Amino acid sequence: MKRSLFQLMASLLVLAMMLCALGSCTDETTSQSESSTDVSVEESVEDTSGGEIVYKADLPSTLDFNGEDFIILSSYGSDPSSVDYPFFGGNGEFESSVVNDAVMNRNLAVEELLKVRIVENMVQDSNRYGGGSLHTKVSTAVNTDAVDFDMVSASLYNCAKMTAAGLLQDLVTVEYLHELSEPWWSEAFNSEIEMDGSIYYTSGDISFANIAGTFCLAFNKTVQKDYDIPDLYQLVKDKKWTFDEYFTQGKKINEDLDDNGRWNYNDKIGIVGQTSMMWAMMYSGGERIARPGDDGYPVITVYSERNVSLIKDAINVLGNKETFLSANDYFNESNSPMDFIYQNFFNNYSLFIGIAITNVATVLKDMPGDFGVLPYPMYDETQDDYYSLISPWTGNAVCVPALLADDKLEKIGAVMEAMGAEGKNHITNAYFETTLKEQKTRDEDSMAMLDLINRTSGCDIGQAYQWGGLPVEFQNMVRNNNSNFTQIYDSLKSKVEAELQATIENLKQIK
């Protein structure tokens, strides 16, 4: 069923809901709207008939934008025509699915509420590290006062670079966004990327991109059984899922099947994935490249005794070709070397694979055997909780171009707030609860793990801004099996600090 037919069905559904609200429906949402004389509504109300929370943006009931377009410039790493689940409805025809239908339902609800038309202009930007075609488009539009879009959805790397270049609006100051304090905005994400009270890009229920881009682990249940691997879910629940346990179990699978003395994707090896897993492990171990300082601006925190130890322990496994199989080693054989890694996992040759949650929905669903989902481990049992990194490459955040007129910002703030609230009503449930839990994963424990991963997800501001090239350096350490972080950091420290200070000075001038 194509999008045009679905839109008609969804429109009829919205119309039916409106008629219900005007007629005999007596749930609490209707009662409040009929009895209140205030121009705003509460952020959420309880639907007593089904026990379901219904979220509503705190906006004046008089807002009406006369059918104006709300244009979203949305970047994807691949060809937009190949995207199964567009973040905001897409710019073409897409197959009806639980996720796509939910996105269209959300859009229709916001369009009806504010009298706007939501348009997603999907663009391909393969430079997810920032500074590519998307950055150029936004920069040109802002600097020539020719902005023809309202909101941008981009990788965290791109968002950080656009922030440092002064191309983005401080969202805290935008009317109707309520300082991003409502429950549909990610408090954890915002607290990590805030700059002296300013937030230039954000994440939350406005899009499922933050969920899709979060790092996780999957484990092969056939291999678990064959090698007498313990109950991994129980280890997580007992707060015993640590680096040591992860590596101990992974090392049990190791066999040179083609007997050539070298381990590759045709052999059995416990842990497989990409070098970017090092980012996820440092974050899951509770360490950060940078954190907010006392003055509200970031300070570099990556060089600590604990983090030096953590990195050494991780590299000792991920840097060893006999204990970790990396797709990055096979770009000379294929433009998509993760295909080799997936096949190795599907063939029951590996126990753990490092992926993003989006891959659970789009790749592992086709695995012949059974699998489970896990968060990345804690460094040790003294850690207070698990932490899950939103990939700065895979994950997207939303932002607004700078230097827009107040009347345009009024519309943008209202639409974004309504999209966030309605996203919490429609999209997050559809993507996370339904697509991942009910349709793709294979057991209740995996569902609980996905809940845990989503609850503990966040962003390292030092990862996003890439000061001193540290994110790539961590990948190089895995590739080169070099665990001497002290030496590496000493060589980069002045560059890291200089680039951080340049960012801070740029942002101070903007404010």
C-alpha positions as CSV (number, residue, x, y, z in Angstrom):
1,M,0.0,0.0,0.0
2,K,1.6,3.2,-1.1
3,R,1.7,6.4,0.8
4,S,-1.0,8.3,-1.1
5,L,-3.6,5.6,-0.2
6,F,-2.4,5.5,3.4
7,Q,-2.7,9.3,3.7
8,L,-6.4,9.0,2.7
9,M,-7.0,6.3,5.3
10,A,-5.1,8.3,8.0
11,S,-7.0,11.4,7.1
12,L,-10.3,9.5,7.6
13,L,-8.9,8.3,11.0
14,V,-8.1,11.8,12.1
15,L,-11.5,13.0,10.9
16,A,-13.2,10.2,12.9
17,M,-11.2,11.2,16.0
18,M,-12.3,14.8,15.6
19,L,-15.9,13.8,15.2
20,C,-15.6,11.7,18.3
21,A,-14.2,14.7,20.2
22,L,-17.1,16.8,19.1
23,G,-19.7,14.2,19.8
24,S,-20.2,11.6,22.5
25,C,-16.6,10.7,23.6
26,T,-16.2,11.4,27.3
27,D,-12.5,10.6,28.0
28,E,-10.5,13.1,30.1
29,T,-8.9,14.7,27.1
30,T,-12.2,15.8,25.6
31,S,-13.6,16.9,29.0
32,Q,-10.7,19.2,29.6
33,S,-10.8,20.8,26.2
34,E,-14.5,21.5,26.5
35,S,-14.5,22.9,30.0
36,S,-11.3,25.0,29.9
37,T,-11.3,28.6,28.9
38,D,-7.5,28.9,29.0
39,V,-5.6,29.2,25.7
40,S,-3.2,26.5,26.5
41,V,-3.4,22.8,27.6
42,E,-1.5,20.7,30.0
43,E,1.6,18.8,28.7
44,S,-0.2,15.4,29.2
45,V,-3.5,14.0,30.4
46,E,-4.7,10.5,31.4
47,D,-7.0,8.7,29.2
48,T,-9.1,6.9,31.8
49,S,-10.8,4.6,29.4
50,G,-7.5,2.9,28.4
51,G,-5.0,4.0,31.0
52,E,-2.9,5.5,28.3
53,I,-1.0,8.8,28.7
54,V,-1.8,11.3,25.9
55,Y,0.8,14.0,25.5
56,K,-0.2,17.5,24.3
57,A,2.0,20.5,23.6
58,D,1.5,23.6,25.7
59,L,0.5,25.9,22.9
60,P,-2.1,28.6,22.4
61,S,-5.3,27.2,20.9
62,T,-5.4,30.3,18.6
63,L,-2.3,29.4,16.6
64,D,-3.0,29.1,12.9
65,F,-0.3,29.2,10.3
66,N,-2.7,29.3,7.3
67,G,-1.5,26.2,5.5
68,E,2.2,27.3,5.4
69,D,4.8,24.6,4.6
70,F,7.0,23.5,7.5
71,I,10.1,22.3,5.5
72,I,12.5,19.8,7.1
73,L,16.0,19.4,5.5
74,S,16.7,15.8,6.4
75,S,20.0,14.1,5.7
76,Y,20.6,10.4,5.2
77,G,23.9,8.5,4.7
78,S,22.5,6.5,1.9
79,D,20.3,7.1,-1.1
80,P,17.0,8.4,0.2
81,S,15.1,6.2,-2.2
82,S,16.4,3.2,-0.4
83,V,15.3,4.3,3.0
84,D,12.7,2.0,4.5
85,Y,11.7,4.3,7.4
86,P,12.0,8.0,6.7
87,F,12.1,10.1,9.8
88,F,9.5,12.7,8.9
89,G,7.3,11.1,6.2
90,G,9.7,11.2,3.2
91,N,9.6,13.1,-0.1
92,G,8.3,10.2,-2.2
93,E,6.2,7.1,-2.0
94,F,6.9,4.7,0.8
95,E,5.4,1.3,1.7
96,S,2.9,1.4,4.5
97,S,4.3,0.0,7.7
98,V,3.8,0.4,11.4
99,V,6.6,3.0,11.6
100,N,5.7,4.9,8.4
101,D,2.0,4.9,9.3
102,A,2.8,6.3,12.7
103,V,4.9,9.1,11.2
104,M,2.1,10.1,8.9
105,N,-0.4,9.9,11.8
106,R,1.8,12.3,13.8
107,N,2.2,14.6,10.8
108,L,-1.5,14.7,10.2
109,A,-2.2,15.5,13.8
110,V,0.2,18.4,13.8
111,E,-1.0,19.7,10.5
112,E,-4.5,19.7,11.7
113,L,-3.6,21.4,15.0
114,L,-1.5,24.2,13.6
115,K,-2.8,24.4,10.0
116,V,0.6,23.7,8.4
117,R,1.9,21.2,5.9
118,I,4.9,19.1,6.9
119,V,7.4,18.6,4.1
120,E,10.5,16.5,4.4
121,N,13.2,17.2,1.8
122,M,15.4,14.1,2.0
123,V,19.0,14.6,0.9
124,Q,21.9,12.2,0.8
125,D,25.0,13.4,2.6
126,S,27.7,10.7,2.8
127,N,30.0,13.0,4.8
128,R,28.5,12.1,8.2
129,Y,31.6,13.5,9.9
130,G,30.4,17.0,9.1
131,G,31.5,19.7,6.7
132,G,30.0,18.1,3.6
133,S,27.2,19.0,1.3
134,L,24.6,19.5,4.0
135,H,26.9,21.8,6.0
136,T,27.5,23.8,2.8
137,K,23.8,24.1,2.0
138,V,23.0,25.3,5.5
139,S,26.0,27.7,5.6
140,T,25.1,29.2,2.2
141,A,21.5,29.7,3.1
142,V,22.2,31.3,6.5
143,N,25.1,33.6,5.2
144,T,23.1,34.8,2.2
145,D,19.8,35.2,4.1
146,A,18.2,32.7,1.8
147,V,17.0,30.0,4.2
148,D,14.2,28.1,2.5
149,F,13.8,25.4,5.2
150,D,12.6,25.5,8.9
151,M,14.4,22.6,10.6
152,V,17.4,20.4,9.9
153,S,17.9,16.7,10.8
154,A,21.5,15.8,10.7
155,S,24.2,13.5,12.2
156,L,25.5,14.6,15.6
157,Y,28.9,15.3,13.9
158,N,27.2,17.6,11.4
159,C,25.1,19.3,14.2
160,A,28.3,20.0,16.2
161,K,30.2,21.5,13.2
162,M,27.3,23.7,12.3
163,T,27.0,24.9,15.9
164,A,30.7,25.8,16.0
165,A,30.3,27.7,12.8
166,G,27.5,29.8,14.2
167,L,24.9,28.4,11.8
168,L,22.3,27.3,14.4
169,Q,19.7,28.9,16.6
170,D,19.9,28.5,20.4
171,L,16.7,26.4,20.8
172,V,16.4,27.4,24.5
173,T,15.4,30.9,23.3
174,V,12.8,29.8,20.8
175,E,9.2,30.6,21.8
176,Y,7.0,27.6,22.5
177,L,9.9,25.2,23.0
178,H,9.7,25.8,26.7
179,E,13.5,25.5,27.1
180,L,13.2,21.9,25.9
181,S,11.9,20.9,29.3
182,E,8.9,18.8,28.2
183,P,9.1,15.0,28.5
184,W,9.3,14.5,24.7
185,W,12.8,16.1,24.7
186,S,15.8,14.0,26.0
187,E,16.9,15.5,29.2
188,A,20.0,13.2,29.3
189,F,21.0,14.2,25.8
190,N,20.5,17.9,26.4
191,S,22.4,17.9,29.6
192,E,25.5,16.5,27.9
193,I,25.6,18.9,24.9
194,E,24.5,22.1,26.6
195,M,26.8,25.1,26.2
196,D,26.5,27.7,29.0
197,G,22.7,27.3,29.1
198,S,22.4,27.1,25.3
199,I,21.3,24.1,23.3
200,Y,21.8,24.3,19.5
201,Y,20.6,20.8,18.6
202,T,18.5,18.3,20.4
203,S,17.0,14.9,20.4
204,G,13.8,13.2,21.6
205,D,10.5,11.9,20.5
206,I,10.3,14.3,17.5
207,S,12.2,11.5,15.6
208,F,13.1,7.9,16.1
209,A,16.6,8.6,14.8
210,N,18.2,8.8,18.3
211,I,16.8,5.3,19.1
212,A,17.8,3.9,15.7
213,G,21.4,5.3,16.1
214,T,22.1,3.9,19.6
215,F,24.9,1.3,19.9
216,C,23.9,-2.1,21.2
217,L,25.2,-5.7,21.2
218,A,23.5,-8.8,19.8
219,F,24.4,-12.3,20.8
220,N,23.9,-15.5,18.9
221,K,21.8,-17.9,20.9
222,T,23.0,-21.0,19.0
223,V,26.6,-20.2,19.8
224,Q,25.6,-19.4,23.4
225,K,24.1,-22.9,23.7
226,D,27.0,-24.7,21.9
227,Y,29.7,-23.1,24.1
228,D,27.8,-23.2,27.4
229,I,27.7,-19.4,27.7
230,P,25.9,-18.3,30.9
231,D,22.5,-16.5,31.0
232,L,23.6,-13.1,29.7
233,Y,20.3,-11.4,30.4
234,Q,20.7,-12.4,34.1
235,L,24.2,-10.9,34.2
236,V,22.7,-7.6,33.0
237,K,19.9,-7.7,35.5
238,D,22.3,-8.5,38.4
239,K,24.6,-5.7,37.4
240,K,27.4,-8.2,36.7
241,W,27.5,-7.5,32.9
242,T,31.0,-6.0,32.8
243,F,34.0,-5.7,30.5
244,D,35.6,-8.7,32.1
245,E,32.5,-10.9,31.7
246,Y,32.0,-9.7,28.1
247,F,35.6,-10.5,27.1
248,T,35.8,-13.8,29.0
249,Q,32.7,-15.1,27.2
250,G,33.8,-13.8,23.8
251,K,37.2,-15.4,24.0
252,K,35.6,-18.9,24.3
253,I,34.9,-18.9,20.6
254,N,38.1,-19.1,18.6
255,E,38.8,-21.5,15.7
256,D,40.7,-21.1,12.5
257,L,38.3,-23.0,10.3
258,D,40.2,-22.6,7.0
259,D,43.5,-23.5,8.8
260,N,45.5,-20.8,7.2
261,G,47.0,-19.3,10.4
262,R,45.0,-16.1,10.0
263,W,41.7,-15.2,11.5
264,N,39.1,-13.6,9.1
265,Y,35.4,-13.7,8.4
266,N,35.5,-17.4,7.5
267,D,36.6,-18.3,11.0
268,K,35.0,-18.6,14.4
269,I,35.8,-15.6,16.6
270,G,33.9,-14.4,19.6
271,I,33.4,-10.7,19.0
272,V,32.7,-9.0,15.6
273,G,31.8,-5.5,14.5
274,Q,33.6,-2.3,13.6
275,T,36.3,-0.2,15.2
276,S,33.7,2.4,16.3
277,M,32.7,-0.1,19.0
278,M,35.6,1.5,21.0
279,W,33.5,4.7,21.2
280,A,30.6,2.7,22.6
281,M,32.7,0.9,25.1
282,M,34.3,4.0,26.5
283,Y,30.9,5.6,26.9
284,S,29.4,2.4,28.4
285,G,32.2,2.3,30.9
286,G,31.1,5.7,32.2
287,E,33.9,7.8,30.6
288,R,33.6,10.8,28.4
289,I,36.0,12.8,26.1
290,A,34.4,16.0,27.6
291,R,31.8,17.0,30.2
292,P,30.2,20.3,31.1
293,G,32.4,22.4,33.3
294,D,31.6,24.7,36.2
295,D,31.3,27.7,33.9
296,G,28.8,25.8,31.7
297,Y,31.3,25.2,28.9
298,P,32.9,21.7,28.3
299,V,36.2,20.6,29.8
300,I,38.3,17.7,28.6
301,T,37.9,14.7,30.9
302,V,39.2,11.9,28.7
303,Y,42.6,11.6,30.3
304,S,42.1,10.0,33.7
305,E,43.6,7.0,35.5
306,R,40.3,5.1,35.1
307,N,40.0,5.8,31.4
308,V,43.6,4.9,30.7
309,S,42.9,1.5,32.3
310,L,39.6,1.1,30.5
311,I,41.1,1.8,27.1
312,K,44.0,-0.6,27.7
313,D,41.6,-3.4,28.7
314,A,39.4,-2.8,25.7
315,I,42.2,-2.5,23.2
316,N,43.8,-5.8,24.5
317,V,40.7,-7.5,23.1
318,L,39.5,-5.3,20.2
319,G,43.0,-4.8,18.9
320,N,43.7,-8.6,18.8
321,K,42.8,-10.1,15.4
322,E,42.2,-13.5,17.1
323,T,39.6,-12.1,19.5
324,F,37.9,-9.4,17.5
325,L,36.9,-9.4,13.8
326,S,36.6,-5.9,12.4
327,A,34.7,-5.0,9.2
328,N,37.1,-2.0,8.8
329,D,39.9,-4.5,7.8
330,Y,38.0,-5.5,4.7
331,F,37.2,-2.2,2.8
332,N,39.8,-3.4,0.3
333,E,37.5,-6.3,-0.5
334,S,34.1,-4.6,-0.4
335,N,32.4,-1.2,-0.1
336,S,30.1,-2.8,2.5
337,P,32.4,-5.1,4.6
338,M,29.8,-5.3,7.3
339,D,28.1,-7.8,5.0
340,F,31.0,-10.2,5.8
341,I,30.5,-9.6,9.5
342,Y,26.8,-10.2,9.4
343,Q,27.3,-13.5,7.5
344,N,29.8,-14.6,10.0
345,F,27.3,-14.0,12.8
346,F,24.5,-15.6,10.8
347,N,26.7,-18.7,10.2
348,N,27.0,-19.2,14.0
349,Y,30.7,-18.4,13.9
350,S,30.6,-15.5,16.4
351,L,28.9,-14.9,19.8
352,F,28.7,-11.1,19.9
353,I,28.2,-8.5,17.2
354,G,28.3,-4.7,17.8
355,I,25.6,-2.9,15.9
356,A,23.2,0.0,16.1
357,I,19.6,-0.6,17.1
358,T,18.5,0.2,13.5
359,N,20.3,-2.9,12.4
360,V,18.1,-5.0,14.7
361,A,15.1,-3.8,12.8
362,T,16.6,-3.9,9.3
363,V,19.2,-6.7,9.2
364,L,19.0,-9.1,12.1
365,K,15.3,-9.7,11.5
366,D,16.3,-11.9,8.6
367,M,18.8,-14.0,10.6
368,P,17.9,-17.7,10.2
369,G,18.8,-18.5,13.8
370,D,17.9,-16.8,17.1
371,F,19.5,-13.9,18.7
372,G,19.2,-11.6,21.8
373,V,20.0,-8.0,22.4
374,L,22.2,-6.5,25.1
375,P,23.5,-3.1,26.3
376,Y,27.2,-2.6,26.1
377,P,28.8,-3.6,29.5
378,M,29.8,-1.6,32.5
379,Y,33.5,-1.3,33.1
380,D,33.2,-2.9,36.5
381,E,30.6,-3.7,39.2
382,T,31.3,-0.4,41.0
383,Q,29.7,1.5,38.2
384,D,26.3,3.0,39.0
385,D,24.5,2.1,35.8
386,Y,24.7,1.0,32.1
387,Y,25.3,3.8,29.5
388,S,24.4,3.6,25.8
389,L,26.0,5.9,23.3
390,I,24.0,7.4,20.5
391,S,26.4,7.1,17.5
392,P,27.5,10.5,16.3
393,W,27.7,9.0,12.8
394,T,24.5,7.0,12.7
395,G,22.3,9.0,15.1
396,N,20.6,12.2,14.0
397,A,19.5,15.3,16.0
398,V,17.3,18.2,15.0
399,C,18.3,21.9,14.8
400,V,17.2,25.2,13.4
401,P,19.1,27.6,11.1
402,A,20.3,30.8,12.7
403,L,19.3,34.4,12.1
404,L,15.6,33.8,11.3
405,A,12.9,36.4,11.9
406,D,10.8,36.1,15.1
407,D,7.6,35.3,13.2
408,K,9.3,32.4,11.5
409,L,10.8,31.2,14.8
410,E,7.3,31.3,16.3
411,K,6.0,28.9,13.7
412,I,9.1,26.7,14.0
413,G,8.9,26.5,17.8
414,A,5.2,25.7,17.8
415,V,5.5,23.0,15.1
416,M,8.6,21.4,16.7
417,E,6.9,21.3,20.1
418,A,3.7,19.7,18.6
419,M,5.8,17.2,16.6
420,G,7.6,16.2,19.8
421,A,4.4,15.7,21.8
422,E,2.7,13.8,19.0
423,G,5.9,11.8,18.3
424,K,5.7,10.6,21.9
425,N,2.1,9.6,21.3
426,H,2.6,7.9,18.0
427,I,6.2,7.3,16.7
428,T,8.3,6.2,19.6
429,N,5.8,3.5,20.5
430,A,5.6,2.4,16.9
431,Y,9.3,2.2,16.3
432,F,10.5,1.0,19.7
433,E,7.7,-1.0,21.1
434,T,6.2,-2.5,18.0
435,T,8.8,-2.7,15.2
436,L,11.7,-3.7,17.5
437,K,10.0,-5.5,20.3
438,E,7.0,-7.2,18.9
439,Q,8.1,-7.8,15.3
440,K,11.9,-8.2,15.3
441,T,13.3,-9.4,18.6
442,R,12.6,-12.9,19.7
443,D,12.0,-12.9,23.5
444,E,10.8,-10.8,26.4
445,D,14.3,-10.4,27.9
446,S,15.4,-8.7,24.7
447,M,12.5,-6.3,25.0
448,A,13.6,-5.4,28.5
449,M,17.2,-4.9,27.3
450,L,15.9,-2.5,24.6
451,D,14.1,-0.5,27.3
452,L,17.3,-0.3,29.3
453,I,19.3,0.8,26.3
454,N,16.8,3.5,25.4
455,R,16.7,4.7,29.1
456,T,20.4,5.0,29.4
457,S,21.2,6.5,25.9
458,G,23.1,9.8,25.5
459,C,25.8,11.7,23.7
460,D,29.4,12.5,24.5
461,I,29.9,16.2,23.5
462,G,33.6,15.5,22.9
463,Q,32.7,12.7,20.4
464,A,30.3,15.1,18.6
465,Y,32.8,18.0,18.2
466,Q,35.8,15.7,17.5
467,W,38.3,18.0,19.2
468,G,41.8,16.9,18.3
469,G,40.5,14.1,16.2
470,L,40.1,11.8,19.2
471,P,37.2,9.7,17.9
472,V,39.2,8.6,14.9
473,E,42.2,8.1,17.0
474,F,40.3,5.6,19.2
475,Q,39.5,3.7,16.0
476,N,43.1,3.8,15.0
477,M,44.1,2.4,18.3
478,V,41.9,-0.6,17.7
479,R,43.2,-1.0,14.1
480,N,46.8,-0.8,15.2
481,N,46.4,-2.7,18.4
482,N,47.9,0.2,20.3
483,S,46.8,0.6,23.9
484,N,49.3,3.3,24.9
485,F,46.7,6.1,25.4
486,T,49.1,8.2,27.5
487,Q,51.5,8.6,24.6
488,I,48.8,9.3,22.2
489,Y,47.1,11.8,24.4
490,D,50.3,13.6,25.1
491,S,50.8,14.1,21.4
492,L,47.3,15.4,20.9
493,K,46.7,17.3,24.1
494,S,47.6,20.8,22.8
495,K,45.5,20.3,19.7
496,V,42.5,19.0,21.6
497,E,42.6,22.0,24.0
498,A,43.1,24.5,21.2
499,E,40.2,23.2,19.2
500,L,38.0,23.1,22.3
501,Q,38.9,26.7,23.2
502,A,38.2,27.8,19.6
503,T,34.8,26.3,19.8
504,I,34.0,28.0,23.1
505,E,35.2,31.4,21.8
506,N,33.1,31.1,18.7
507,L,30.0,30.4,20.8
508,K,30.7,33.2,23.2
509,Q,30.9,35.6,20.3
510,I,27.6,34.3,18.9
511,K,25.8,34.8,22.2
